[in-house]
Amino acid sequence: MGKKTGFMEYDRVPHGERPIGERVKDFNEFNLGLSPKERTRQGARCMDCGVPFCQAGIVFDGKRMGCPLYNLIPEWNDMVYLGNPEHALSRLLKTAPFPEFTGRVCPALCENGCNCQHVGGSVAIKDNELYIIEYAFENGLMQPHPPQARSDKRIAVVGSGPAGLSAAYFLNHRGHSVTVYERDKRPGGLLLYGIPNMKLDESVVARRIALMETEGVTFKTSVNVGVDVTMEQLTAEYDYVILCCGAQAPRPVEFQGEAQGVYYALDYLKPVIQTQIGERKTAPSAKDKNVVVIGNGNTASDCIATAVRQGCRSVTQIIRKPKSAYGPEIDYAHAETNEVFGEDIRRFSSKVKQIIPDEQGQLKSVVLSTESGESTIPAEMLLIASGFSGTEEYNASLKEQGTEGKVIVAGDMRMGATLVVLALADGKAAAAQADEMLMGYTSLK
């Protein structure tokens, strides 16, 4: 490494953020960059480890650490320090198909494996990754690179979320003709319709889709495979079919009562996003409402942050586990609610026992069951972000409907709901499997 003592000389400095009072008034991205001088220092903190676990992609002692894509992290960190983002880009794109996505929404498993976390905090790997790819887009370095030669193989990818886009990306660069089928109006899957704009702006997704189209990938939108086109048709027309249909079936939560104003998380987030990108005129709104959110994952936080931006009166988060199960860290949504409402919105060791409607059937309040007994709080909107139980029922049967030996499943549809970076890695693995099956060997592994 160019600066072997950098980790001792410089402190970790994460990206800046727009002031909370400003950013909760809109859905614009709130992360800010660092100065060029500070960014080089963050690259310099990479400590020339004997074993760089950041790029290992392993599970050790029950904890996942290191990048599942096996990114060449020390190499491009060194290039960031040396002020050579062009070379950093070449190393980053060796393994990472979409750094602009993972640089925004990945929980940074690479930083979990960083040895520097024991000396002043992990290297700001995720921020450095985003800096490299955004520098490349801003300076015209991300030009289309269609394959120099094409095979005669045709591959269909069903679903354009992270796994589907990853499979299409690698197979297209391998020289195969790839067509991606998407049931929604635009490609992107949960990258577009499940992650709010303040975390991943829709223009970032659209920018990548446009680049992939220029490189030769075909997208067929508003086509629901299994409904508008059959698997028999796909396996007859294509040499291989990769199913990346996601795992969007919600995990139900049991409580007594029925009322209007109760939504599963995606049934709330997706329409809100669709109004922002012009696909619909109205969506559920939390404006002036007392909102209750069940769950404690990323999706729950996105629901909370969205409700705050819509102008909710209050938010209460219901968490089944005790407070002792969590560390002191808070995410972006809790930082916002702490400032907006002046208190911790989380209710630990709690669950919703009953919902109570008014005379018109609208949600009026919820009854909570806690360690100390029961309590009733006002609520005009209840958002259930309790996770996902798997792929939707009709998607589960698609593989059996196709020709045996020509269909494989990848991403969340295969693994269950997981991280974007793991879906990207699984999409690449599926591409390698398809490539090897069709060509007898593969260079994608």
TORKOL-4160 file (C-alpha; in steps of 0.2 Angstrom, whole numbers, padded with zeros to 4 digits, m for minus):
445
<pt num="1" X="0000" Y="0000" Z="0000"/>
<pt num="2" X="0006" Y="0018" Z="m0003"/>
<pt num="3" X="0003" Y="0024" Z="0014"/>
<pt num="4" X="0007" Y="0010" Z="0026"/>
<pt num="5" X="0004" Y="0021" Z="0042"/>
<pt num="6" X="m0012" Y="0029" Z="0036"/>
<pt num="7" X="m0023" Y="0020" Z="0048"/>
<pt num="8" X="m0013" Y="0027" Z="0062"/>
<pt num="9" X="m0012" Y="0044" Z="0056"/>
<pt num="10" X="m0030" Y="0047" Z="0050"/>
<pt num="11" X="m0047" Y="0045" Z="0058"/>
<pt num="12" X="m0062" Y="0037" Z="0050"/>
<pt num="13" X="m0073" Y="0050" Z="0042"/>
<pt num="14" X="m0089" Y="0044" Z="0035"/>
<pt num="15" X="m0099" Y="0053" Z="0021"/>
<pt num="16" X="m0108" Y="0069" Z="0026"/>
<pt num="17" X="m0127" Y="0071" Z="0026"/>
<pt num="18" X="m0139" Y="0084" Z="0023"/>
<pt num="19" X="m0146" Y="0092" Z="0039"/>
<pt num="20" X="m0161" Y="0082" Z="0045"/>
<pt num="21" X="m0172" Y="0097" Z="0046"/>
<pt num="22" X="m0169" Y="0100" Z="0028"/>
<pt num="23" X="m0169" Y="0082" Z="0021"/>
<pt num="24" X="m0185" Y="0076" Z="0029"/>
<pt num="25" X="m0195" Y="0089" Z="0019"/>
<pt num="26" X="m0191" Y="0079" Z="0002"/>
<pt num="27" X="m0186" Y="0063" Z="m0005"/>
<pt num="28" X="m0170" Y="0068" Z="m0012"/>
<pt num="29" X="m0154" Y="0058" Z="m0008"/>
<pt num="30" X="m0146" Y="0064" Z="0008"/>
<pt num="31" X="m0129" Y="0057" Z="0008"/>
<pt num="32" X="m0115" Y="0070" Z="0003"/>
<pt num="33" X="m0097" Y="0067" Z="m0002"/>
<pt num="34" X="m0081" Y="0072" Z="0005"/>
<pt num="35" X="m0067" Y="0084" Z="0000"/>
<pt num="36" X="m0054" Y="0077" Z="m0012"/>
<pt num="37" X="m0041" Y="0078" Z="0002"/>
<pt num="38" X="m0052" Y="0069" Z="0015"/>
<pt num="39" X="m0056" Y="0056" Z="0002"/>
<pt num="40" X="m0038" Y="0052" Z="m0001"/>
<pt num="41" X="m0035" Y="0050" Z="0017"/>
<pt num="42" X="m0049" Y="0038" Z="0019"/>
<pt num="43" X="m0041" Y="0027" Z="0005"/>
<pt num="44" X="m0025" Y="0029" Z="0015"/>
<pt num="45" X="m0032" Y="0021" Z="0030"/>
<pt num="46" X="m0032" Y="0004" Z="0021"/>
<pt num="47" X="m0018" Y="m0005" Z="0031"/>
<pt num="48" X="m0009" Y="m0017" Z="0020"/>
<pt num="49" X="m0016" Y="m0032" Z="0030"/>
<pt num="50" X="m0008" Y="m0049" Z="0029"/>
<pt num="51" X="m0025" Y="m0057" Z="0026"/>
<pt num="52" X="m0038" Y="m0044" Z="0019"/>
<pt num="53" X="m0054" Y="m0052" Z="0026"/>
<pt num="54" X="m0063" Y="m0037" Z="0018"/>
<pt num="55" X="m0063" Y="m0046" Z="0001"/>
<pt num="56" X="m0065" Y="m0064" Z="0008"/>
<pt num="57" X="m0084" Y="m0066" Z="0007"/>
<pt num="58" X="m0085" Y="m0079" Z="0021"/>
<pt num="59" X="m0095" Y="m0084" Z="0036"/>
<pt num="60" X="m0084" Y="m0085" Z="0052"/>
<pt num="61" X="m0091" Y="m0089" Z="0069"/>
<pt num="62" X="m0108" Y="m0087" Z="0063"/>
<pt num="63" X="m0105" Y="m0069" Z="0056"/>
<pt num="64" X="m0104" Y="m0065" Z="0038"/>
<pt num="65" X="m0089" Y="m0054" Z="0034"/>
<pt num="66" X="m0081" Y="m0049" Z="0018"/>
<pt num="67" X="m0088" Y="m0045" Z="0001"/>
<pt num="68" X="m0098" Y="m0059" Z="m0007"/>
<pt num="69" X="m0092" Y="m0052" Z="m0024"/>
<pt num="70" X="m0074" Y="m0054" Z="m0019"/>
<pt num="71" X="m0071" Y="m0036" Z="m0023"/>
<pt num="72" X="m0052" Y="m0031" Z="m0024"/>
<pt num="73" X="m0054" Y="m0019" Z="m0010"/>
<pt num="74" X="m0036" Y="m0015" Z="m0005"/>
<pt num="75" X="m0031" Y="m0012" Z="m0023"/>
<pt num="76" X="m0044" Y="0001" Z="m0027"/>
<pt num="77" X="m0042" Y="0009" Z="m0009"/>
<pt num="78" X="m0024" Y="0011" Z="m0013"/>
<pt num="79" X="m0029" Y="0020" Z="m0030"/>
<pt num="80" X="m0040" Y="0032" Z="m0021"/>
<pt num="81" X="m0026" Y="0037" Z="m0009"/>
<pt num="82" X="m0014" Y="0039" Z="m0024"/>
<pt num="83" X="m0027" Y="0050" Z="m0033"/>
<pt num="84" X="m0030" Y="0038" Z="m0047"/>
<pt num="85" X="m0049" Y="0035" Z="m0048"/>
<pt num="86" X="m0047" Y="0029" Z="m0066"/>
<pt num="87" X="m0036" Y="0014" Z="m0061"/>
<pt num="88" X="m0047" Y="0012" Z="m0046"/>
<pt num="89" X="m0062" Y="0010" Z="m0057"/>
<pt num="90" X="m0054" Y="m0003" Z="m0068"/>
<pt num="91" X="m0050" Y="m0014" Z="m0052"/>
<pt num="92" X="m0068" Y="m0011" Z="m0045"/>
<pt num="93" X="m0077" Y="m0016" Z="m0061"/>
<pt num="94" X="m0067" Y="m0032" Z="m0062"/>
<pt num="95" X="m0079" Y="m0040" Z="m0049"/>
<pt num="96" X="m0093" Y="m0027" Z="m0045"/>
<pt num="97" X="m0107" Y="m0026" Z="m0058"/>
<pt num="98" X="m0116" Y="m0011" Z="m0050"/>
<pt num="99" X="m0106" Y="m0002" Z="m0037"/>
<pt num="100" X="m0118" Y="0013" Z="m0038"/>
<pt num="101" X="m0131" Y="0002" Z="m0030"/>
<pt num="102" X="m0120" Y="m0007" Z="m0017"/>
<pt num="103" X="m0111" Y="0010" Z="m0013"/>
<pt num="104" X="m0128" Y="0017" Z="m0007"/>
<pt num="105" X="m0138" Y="0002" Z="0000"/>
<pt num="106" X="m0126" Y="m0012" Z="0005"/>
<pt num="107" X="m0124" Y="m0014" Z="0024"/>
<pt num="108" X="m0105" Y="m0015" Z="0020"/>
<pt num="109" X="m0101" Y="m0033" Z="0025"/>
<pt num="110" X="m0083" Y="m0029" Z="0019"/>
<pt num="111" X="m0081" Y="m0017" Z="0033"/>
<pt num="112" X="m0087" Y="m0031" Z="0045"/>
<pt num="113" X="m0071" Y="m0040" Z="0040"/>
<pt num="114" X="m0059" Y="m0025" Z="0040"/>
<pt num="115" X="m0045" Y="m0027" Z="0052"/>
<pt num="116" X="m0044" Y="m0008" Z="0054"/>
<pt num="117" X="m0060" Y="m0009" Z="0064"/>
<pt num="118" X="m0049" Y="m0013" Z="0079"/>
<pt num="119" X="m0039" Y="0003" Z="0076"/>
<pt num="120" X="m0050" Y="0018" Z="0075"/>
<pt num="121" X="m0064" Y="0010" Z="0065"/>
<pt num="122" X="m0066" Y="0001" Z="0048"/>
<pt num="123" X="m0060" Y="0009" Z="0032"/>
<pt num="124" X="m0074" Y="0018" Z="0024"/>
<pt num="125" X="m0074" Y="0005" Z="0010"/>
<pt num="126" X="m0093" Y="0008" Z="0005"/>
<pt num="127" X="m0090" Y="0027" Z="0004"/>
<pt num="128" X="m0074" Y="0024" Z="m0007"/>
<pt num="129" X="m0083" Y="0012" Z="m0018"/>
<pt num="130" X="m0097" Y="0025" Z="m0021"/>
<pt num="131" X="m0085" Y="0039" Z="m0024"/>
<pt num="132" X="m0076" Y="0029" Z="m0038"/>
<pt num="133" X="m0091" Y="0024" Z="m0048"/>
<pt num="134" X="m0099" Y="0041" Z="m0046"/>
<pt num="135" X="m0083" Y="0049" Z="m0052"/>
<pt num="136" X="m0083" Y="0038" Z="m0067"/>
<pt num="137" X="m0101" Y="0043" Z="m0072"/>
<pt num="138" X="m0098" Y="0061" Z="m0069"/>
<pt num="139" X="m0082" Y="0061" Z="m0080"/>
<pt num="140" X="m0088" Y="0051" Z="m0094"/>
<pt num="141" X="m0078" Y="0035" Z="m0090"/>
<pt num="142" X="m0094" Y="0024" Z="m0090"/>
<pt num="143" X="m0095" Y="0021" Z="m0108"/>
<pt num="144" X="m0105" Y="0006" Z="m0116"/>
<pt num="145" X="m0094" Y="m0009" Z="m0119"/>
<pt num="146" X="m0104" Y="m0021" Z="m0129"/>
<pt num="147" X="m0096" Y="m0038" Z="m0132"/>
<pt num="148" X="m0084" Y="m0039" Z="m0146"/>
<pt num="149" X="m0091" Y="m0056" Z="m0152"/>
<pt num="150" X="m0108" Y="m0064" Z="m0150"/>
<pt num="151" X="m0112" Y="m0082" Z="m0147"/>
<pt num="152" X="m0128" Y="m0090" Z="m0154"/>
<pt num="153" X="m0135" Y="m0093" Z="m0137"/>
<pt num="154" X="m0151" Y="m0084" Z="m0131"/>
<pt num="155" X="m0155" Y="m0082" Z="m0113"/>
<pt num="156" X="m0171" Y="m0076" Z="m0104"/>
<pt num="157" X="m0170" Y="m0068" Z="m0087"/>
<pt num="158" X="m0186" Y="m0067" Z="m0078"/>
<pt num="159" X="m0186" Y="m0052" Z="m0065"/>
<pt num="160" X="m0175" Y="m0036" Z="m0066"/>
<pt num="161" X="m0171" Y="m0034" Z="m0048"/>
<pt num="162" X="m0153" Y="m0036" Z="m0042"/>
<pt num="163" X="m0151" Y="m0054" Z="m0046"/>
<pt num="164" X="m0159" Y="m0053" Z="m0063"/>
<pt num="165" X="m0149" Y="m0038" Z="m0068"/>
<pt num="166" X="m0133" Y="m0046" Z="m0062"/>
<pt num="167" X="m0136" Y="m0062" Z="m0072"/>
<pt num="168" X="m0140" Y="m0051" Z="m0087"/>
<pt num="169" X="m0125" Y="m0040" Z="m0085"/>
<pt num="170" X="m0112" Y="m0055" Z="m0084"/>
<pt num="171" X="m0121" Y="m0065" Z="m0098"/>
<pt num="172" X="m0121" Y="m0051" Z="m0110"/>
<pt num="173" X="m0103" Y="m0047" Z="m0107"/>
<pt num="174" X="m0099" Y="m0065" Z="m0111"/>
<pt num="175" X="m0107" Y="m0063" Z="m0128"/>
<pt num="176" X="m0124" Y="m0071" Z="m0126"/>
<pt num="177" X="m0140" Y="m0062" Z="m0131"/>
<pt num="178" X="m0150" Y="m0058" Z="m0116"/>
<pt num="179" X="m0168" Y="m0053" Z="m0114"/>
<pt num="180" X="m0175" Y="m0048" Z="m0097"/>
<pt num="181" X="m0193" Y="m0050" Z="m0093"/>
<pt num="182" X="m0201" Y="m0038" Z="m0080"/>
<pt num="183" X="m0219" Y="m0037" Z="m0075"/>
<pt num="184" X="m0218" Y="m0019" Z="m0069"/>
<pt num="185" X="m0218" Y="m0004" Z="m0081"/>
<pt num="186" X="m0199" Y="m0001" Z="m0078"/>
<pt num="187" X="m0184" Y="m0012" Z="m0075"/>
<pt num="188" X="m0176" Y="m0012" Z="m0058"/>
<pt num="189" X="m0187" Y="m0023" Z="m0046"/>
<pt num="190" X="m0185" Y="m0019" Z="m0028"/>
<pt num="191" X="m0170" Y="m0007" Z="m0032"/>
<pt num="192" X="m0183" Y="0004" Z="m0040"/>
<pt num="193" X="m0200" Y="0000" Z="m0032"/>
<pt num="194" X="m0194" Y="m0005" Z="m0015"/>
<pt num="195" X="m0180" Y="0006" Z="m0009"/>
<pt num="196" X="m0185" Y="0025" Z="m0007"/>
<pt num="197" X="m0178" Y="0038" Z="m0017"/>
<pt num="198" X="m0168" Y="0046" Z="m0003"/>
<pt num="199" X="m0158" Y="0030" Z="m0002"/>
<pt num="200" X="m0157" Y="0026" Z="m0020"/>
<pt num="201" X="m0164" Y="0038" Z="m0032"/>
<pt num="202" X="m0173" Y="0031" Z="m0047"/>
<pt num="203" X="m0162" Y="0041" Z="m0059"/>
<pt num="204" X="m0147" Y="0030" Z="m0053"/>
<pt num="205" X="m0157" Y="0014" Z="m0058"/>
<pt num="206" X="m0162" Y="0022" Z="m0075"/>
<pt num="207" X="m0145" Y="0027" Z="m0079"/>
<pt num="208" X="m0138" Y="0009" Z="m0077"/>
<pt num="209" X="m0153" Y="0002" Z="m0087"/>
<pt num="210" X="m0149" Y="0013" Z="m0101"/>
<pt num="211" X="m0131" Y="0008" Z="m0101"/>
<pt num="212" X="m0136" Y="m0010" Z="m0101"/>
<pt num="213" X="m0148" Y="m0007" Z="m0116"/>
<pt num="214" X="m0134" Y="0001" Z="m0126"/>
<pt num="215" X="m0123" Y="m0014" Z="m0122"/>
<pt num="216" X="m0136" Y="m0025" Z="m0130"/>
<pt num="217" X="m0147" Y="m0031" Z="m0116"/>
<pt num="218" X="m0166" Y="m0031" Z="m0121"/>
<pt num="219" X="m0179" Y="m0027" Z="m0108"/>
<pt num="220" X="m0197" Y="m0032" Z="m0110"/>
<pt num="221" X="m0207" Y="m0023" Z="m0097"/>
<pt num="222" X="m0226" Y="m0025" Z="m0092"/>
<pt num="223" X="m0224" Y="m0044" Z="m0096"/>
<pt num="224" X="m0229" Y="m0055" Z="m0082"/>
<pt num="225" X="m0221" Y="m0072" Z="m0085"/>
<pt num="226" X="m0233" Y="m0086" Z="m0080"/>
<pt num="227" X="m0248" Y="m0075" Z="m0085"/>
<pt num="228" X="m0244" Y="m0065" Z="m0101"/>
<pt num="229" X="m0231" Y="m0078" Z="m0107"/>
<pt num="230" X="m0229" Y="m0096" Z="m0102"/>
<pt num="231" X="m0214" Y="m0105" Z="m0097"/>
<pt num="232" X="m0216" Y="m0117" Z="m0111"/>
<pt num="233" X="m0215" Y="m0103" Z="m0123"/>
<pt num="234" X="m0199" Y="m0096" Z="m0115"/>
<pt num="235" X="m0190" Y="m0113" Z="m0114"/>
<pt num="236" X="m0195" Y="m0116" Z="m0132"/>
<pt num="237" X="m0188" Y="m0099" Z="m0138"/>
<pt num="238" X="m0173" Y="m0098" Z="m0127"/>
<pt num="239" X="m0158" Y="m0109" Z="m0124"/>
<pt num="240" X="m0159" Y="m0105" Z="m0105"/>
<pt num="241" X="m0171" Y="m0097" Z="m0093"/>
<pt num="242" X="m0165" Y="m0089" Z="m0076"/>
<pt num="243" X="m0179" Y="m0085" Z="m0064"/>
<pt num="244" X="m0176" Y="m0071" Z="m0053"/>
<pt num="245" X="m0193" Y="m0067" Z="m0047"/>
<pt num="246" X="m0189" Y="m0061" Z="m0029"/>
<pt num="247" X="m0197" Y="m0065" Z="m0013"/>
<pt num="248" X="m0210" Y="m0052" Z="m0010"/>
<pt num="249" X="m0224" Y="m0063" Z="m0001"/>
<pt num="250" X="m0225" Y="m0054" Z="0016"/>
<pt num="251" X="m0224" Y="m0063" Z="0032"/>
<pt num="252" X="m0240" Y="m0061" Z="0041"/>
<pt num="253" X="m0242" Y="m0055" Z="0058"/>
<pt num="254" X="m0256" Y="m0061" Z="0069"/>
<pt num="255" X="m0267" Y="m0049" Z="0079"/>
<pt num="256" X="m0286" Y="m0047" Z="0082"/>
<pt num="257" X="m0297" Y="m0036" Z="0073"/>
<pt num="258" X="m0299" Y="m0028" Z="0055"/>
<pt num="259" X="m0298" Y="m0010" Z="0049"/>
<pt num="260" X="m0294" Y="0001" Z="0034"/>
<pt num="261" X="m0277" Y="0009" Z="0035"/>
<pt num="262" X="m0267" Y="m0007" Z="0038"/>
<pt num="263" X="m0253" Y="m0011" Z="0025"/>
<pt num="264" X="m0239" Y="m0023" Z="0022"/>
<pt num="265" X="m0223" Y="m0013" Z="0019"/>
<pt num="266" X="m0222" Y="m0015" Z="0000"/>
<pt num="267" X="m0240" Y="m0011" Z="m0002"/>
<pt num="268" X="m0236" Y="0006" Z="0006"/>
<pt num="269" X="m0219" Y="0009" Z="m0001"/>
<pt num="270" X="m0221" Y="0004" Z="m0019"/>
<pt num="271" X="m0236" Y="0016" Z="m0023"/>
<pt num="272" X="m0227" Y="0030" Z="m0014"/>
<pt num="273" X="m0212" Y="0027" Z="m0026"/>
<pt num="274" X="m0224" Y="0025" Z="m0041"/>
<pt num="275" X="m0232" Y="0042" Z="m0038"/>
<pt num="276" X="m0214" Y="0050" Z="m0037"/>
<pt num="277" X="m0209" Y="0042" Z="m0054"/>
<pt num="278" X="m0226" Y="0047" Z="m0062"/>
<pt num="279" X="m0234" Y="0029" Z="m0063"/>
<pt num="280" X="m0249" Y="0033" Z="m0053"/>
<pt num="281" X="m0257" Y="0049" Z="m0046"/>
<pt num="282" X="m0261" Y="0043" Z="m0028"/>
<pt num="283" X="m0254" Y="0033" Z="m0014"/>
<pt num="284" X="m0257" Y="0029" Z="0004"/>
<pt num="285" X="m0251" Y="0044" Z="0014"/>
<pt num="286" X="m0246" Y="0046" Z="0032"/>
<pt num="287" X="m0249" Y="0065" Z="0033"/>
<pt num="288" X="m0256" Y="0071" Z="0050"/>
<pt num="289" X="m0258" Y="0052" Z="0055"/>
<pt num="290" X="m0251" Y="0043" Z="0070"/>
<pt num="291" X="m0242" Y="0029" Z="0062"/>
<pt num="292" X="m0237" Y="0012" Z="0070"/>
<pt num="293" X="m0223" Y="0001" Z="0061"/>
<pt num="294" X="m0221" Y="m0017" Z="0065"/>
<pt num="295" X="m0203" Y="m0024" Z="0062"/>
<pt num="296" X="m0185" Y="m0018" Z="0064"/>
<pt num="297" X="m0176" Y="m0021" Z="0048"/>
<pt num="298" X="m0171" Y="m0010" Z="0034"/>
<pt num="299" X="m0189" Y="m0010" Z="0026"/>
<pt num="300" X="m0196" Y="m0005" Z="0043"/>
<pt num="301" X="m0184" Y="0010" Z="0043"/>
<pt num="302" X="m0189" Y="0014" Z="0025"/>
<pt num="303" X="m0207" Y="0015" Z="0031"/>
<pt num="304" X="m0203" Y="0026" Z="0045"/>
<pt num="305" X="m0193" Y="0038" Z="0035"/>
<pt num="306" X="m0206" Y="0039" Z="0022"/>
<pt num="307" X="m0220" Y="0042" Z="0034"/>
<pt num="308" X="m0209" Y="0056" Z="0042"/>
<pt num="309" X="m0207" Y="0064" Z="0024"/>
<pt num="310" X="m0226" Y="0063" Z="0021"/>
<pt num="311" X="m0229" Y="0073" Z="0037"/>
<pt num="312" X="m0235" Y="0060" Z="0050"/>
<pt num="313" X="m0240" Y="0066" Z="0067"/>
<pt num="314" X="m0231" Y="0053" Z="0076"/>
<pt num="315" X="m0222" Y="0036" Z="0073"/>
<pt num="316" X="m0221" Y="0021" Z="0085"/>
<pt num="317" X="m0210" Y="0006" Z="0081"/>
<pt num="318" X="m0215" Y="m0010" Z="0088"/>
<pt num="319" X="m0200" Y="m0022" Z="0091"/>
<pt num="320" X="m0203" Y="m0040" Z="0097"/>
<pt num="321" X="m0185" Y="m0042" Z="0104"/>
<pt num="322" X="m0179" Y="m0034" Z="0120"/>
<pt num="323" X="m0168" Y="m0018" Z="0119"/>
<pt num="324" X="m0153" Y="m0028" Z="0125"/>
<pt num="325" X="m0153" Y="m0037" Z="0109"/>
<pt num="326" X="m0147" Y="m0021" Z="0100"/>
<pt num="327" X="m0132" Y="m0011" Z="0101"/>
<pt num="328" X="m0131" Y="0008" Z="0103"/>
<pt num="329" X="m0130" Y="0011" Z="0084"/>
<pt num="330" X="m0145" Y="0019" Z="0075"/>
<pt num="331" X="m0149" Y="0020" Z="0057"/>
<pt num="332" X="m0154" Y="0035" Z="0046"/>
<pt num="333" X="m0173" Y="0034" Z="0050"/>
<pt num="334" X="m0170" Y="0034" Z="0069"/>
<pt num="335" X="m0158" Y="0048" Z="0068"/>
<pt num="336" X="m0172" Y="0058" Z="0059"/>
<pt num="337" X="m0186" Y="0053" Z="0071"/>
<pt num="338" X="m0175" Y="0057" Z="0086"/>
<pt num="339" X="m0173" Y="0075" Z="0080"/>
<pt num="340" X="m0190" Y="0077" Z="0073"/>
<pt num="341" X="m0200" Y="0070" Z="0088"/>
<pt num="342" X="m0187" Y="0072" Z="0101"/>
<pt num="343" X="m0188" Y="0054" Z="0108"/>
<pt num="344" X="m0184" Y="0036" Z="0104"/>
<pt num="345" X="m0199" Y="0029" Z="0094"/>
<pt num="346" X="m0195" Y="0011" Z="0097"/>
<pt num="347" X="m0205" Y="0000" Z="0109"/>
<pt num="348" X="m0195" Y="m0015" Z="0113"/>
<pt num="349" X="m0202" Y="m0032" Z="0119"/>
<pt num="350" X="m0219" Y="m0027" Z="0112"/>
<pt num="351" X="m0231" Y="m0033" Z="0099"/>
<pt num="352" X="m0248" Y="m0028" Z="0092"/>
<pt num="353" X="m0262" Y="m0038" Z="0100"/>
<pt num="354" X="m0277" Y="m0029" Z="0093"/>
<pt num="355" X="m0282" Y="m0016" Z="0081"/>
<pt num="356" X="m0297" Y="m0005" Z="0084"/>
<pt num="357" X="m0307" Y="0003" Z="0070"/>
<pt num="358" X="m0319" Y="0018" Z="0071"/>
<pt num="359" X="m0337" Y="0018" Z="0066"/>
<pt num="360" X="m0332" Y="0020" Z="0047"/>
<pt num="361" X="m0320" Y="0005" Z="0048"/>
<pt num="362" X="m0304" Y="0016" Z="0048"/>
<pt num="363" X="m0290" Y="0012" Z="0060"/>
<pt num="364" X="m0292" Y="0022" Z="0076"/>
<pt num="365" X="m0280" Y="0014" Z="0088"/>
<pt num="366" X="m0269" Y="m0002" Z="0092"/>
<pt num="367" X="m0268" Y="m0012" Z="0108"/>
<pt num="368" X="m0250" Y="m0016" Z="0112"/>
<pt num="369" X="m0244" Y="m0031" Z="0123"/>
<pt num="370" X="m0228" Y="m0028" Z="0133"/>
<pt num="371" X="m0219" Y="m0035" Z="0147"/>
<pt num="372" X="m0228" Y="m0023" Z="0159"/>
<pt num="373" X="m0245" Y="m0026" Z="0152"/>
<pt num="374" X="m0256" Y="m0019" Z="0139"/>
<pt num="375" X="m0258" Y="m0001" Z="0133"/>
<pt num="376" X="m0268" Y="0007" Z="0119"/>
<pt num="377" X="m0261" Y="0020" Z="0108"/>
<pt num="378" X="m0269" Y="0031" Z="0094"/>
<pt num="379" X="m0265" Y="0025" Z="0076"/>
<pt num="380" X="m0273" Y="0029" Z="0059"/>
<pt num="381" X="m0260" Y="0019" Z="0049"/>
<pt num="382" X="m0252" Y="0002" Z="0053"/>
<pt num="383" X="m0237" Y="m0003" Z="0043"/>
<pt num="384" X="m0232" Y="m0021" Z="0044"/>
<pt num="385" X="m0213" Y="m0023" Z="0040"/>
<pt num="386" X="m0211" Y="m0041" Z="0047"/>
<pt num="387" X="m0201" Y="m0048" Z="0033"/>
<pt num="388" X="m0205" Y="m0059" Z="0019"/>
<pt num="389" X="m0210" Y="m0078" Z="0018"/>
<pt num="390" X="m0203" Y="m0082" Z="0001"/>
<pt num="391" X="m0208" Y="m0080" Z="m0017"/>
<pt num="392" X="m0226" Y="m0077" Z="m0022"/>
<pt num="393" X="m0236" Y="m0093" Z="m0025"/>
<pt num="394" X="m0238" Y="m0093" Z="m0043"/>
<pt num="395" X="m0219" Y="m0089" Z="m0046"/>
<pt num="396" X="m0214" Y="m0104" Z="m0036"/>
<pt num="397" X="m0221" Y="m0116" Z="m0049"/>
<pt num="398" X="m0213" Y="m0108" Z="m0064"/>
<pt num="399" X="m0197" Y="m0119" Z="m0064"/>
<pt num="400" X="m0208" Y="m0135" Z="m0065"/>
<pt num="401" X="m0217" Y="m0127" Z="m0080"/>
<pt num="402" X="m0202" Y="m0126" Z="m0090"/>
<pt num="403" X="m0191" Y="m0138" Z="m0099"/>
<pt num="404" X="m0180" Y="m0148" Z="m0087"/>
<pt num="405" X="m0162" Y="m0144" Z="m0088"/>
<pt num="406" X="m0165" Y="m0126" Z="m0096"/>
<pt num="407" X="m0171" Y="m0117" Z="m0080"/>
<pt num="408" X="m0163" Y="m0112" Z="m0064"/>
<pt num="409" X="m0168" Y="m0100" Z="m0050"/>
<pt num="410" X="m0157" Y="m0086" Z="m0042"/>
<pt num="411" X="m0157" Y="m0072" Z="m0030"/>
<pt num="412" X="m0171" Y="m0070" Z="m0017"/>
<pt num="413" X="m0182" Y="m0082" Z="m0026"/>
<pt num="414" X="m0169" Y="m0096" Z="m0022"/>
<pt num="415" X="m0162" Y="m0089" Z="m0005"/>
<pt num="416" X="m0177" Y="m0080" Z="0003"/>
<pt num="417" X="m0176" Y="m0061" Z="0006"/>
<pt num="418" X="m0158" Y="m0056" Z="0008"/>
<pt num="419" X="m0146" Y="m0042" Z="0004"/>
<pt num="420" X="m0143" Y="m0033" Z="m0013"/>
<pt num="421" X="m0125" Y="m0038" Z="m0013"/>
<pt num="422" X="m0129" Y="m0057" Z="m0010"/>
<pt num="423" X="m0142" Y="m0056" Z="m0024"/>
<pt num="424" X="m0129" Y="m0049" Z="m0035"/>
<pt num="425" X="m0117" Y="m0063" Z="m0031"/>
<pt num="426" X="m0131" Y="m0076" Z="m0034"/>
<pt num="427" X="m0135" Y="m0068" Z="m0050"/>
<pt num="428" X="m0117" Y="m0070" Z="m0056"/>
<pt num="429" X="m0117" Y="m0088" Z="m0050"/>
<pt num="430" X="m0132" Y="m0091" Z="m0060"/>
<pt num="431" X="m0124" Y="m0083" Z="m0075"/>
<pt num="432" X="m0109" Y="m0094" Z="m0073"/>
<pt num="433" X="m0120" Y="m0110" Z="m0072"/>
<pt num="434" X="m0129" Y="m0105" Z="m0088"/>
<pt num="435" X="m0114" Y="m0101" Z="m0097"/>
<pt num="436" X="m0105" Y="m0117" Z="m0092"/>
<pt num="437" X="m0120" Y="m0127" Z="m0097"/>
<pt num="438" X="m0122" Y="m0119" Z="m0114"/>
<pt num="439" X="m0103" Y="m0117" Z="m0119"/>
<pt num="440" X="m0095" Y="m0132" Z="m0109"/>
<pt num="441" X="m0084" Y="m0120" Z="m0099"/>
<pt num="442" X="m0086" Y="m0103" Z="m0091"/>
<pt num="443" X="m0074" Y="m0088" Z="m0086"/>
<pt num="444" X="m0087" Y="m0080" Z="m0075"/>
<pt num="445" X="m0083" Y="m0090" Z="m0059"/>
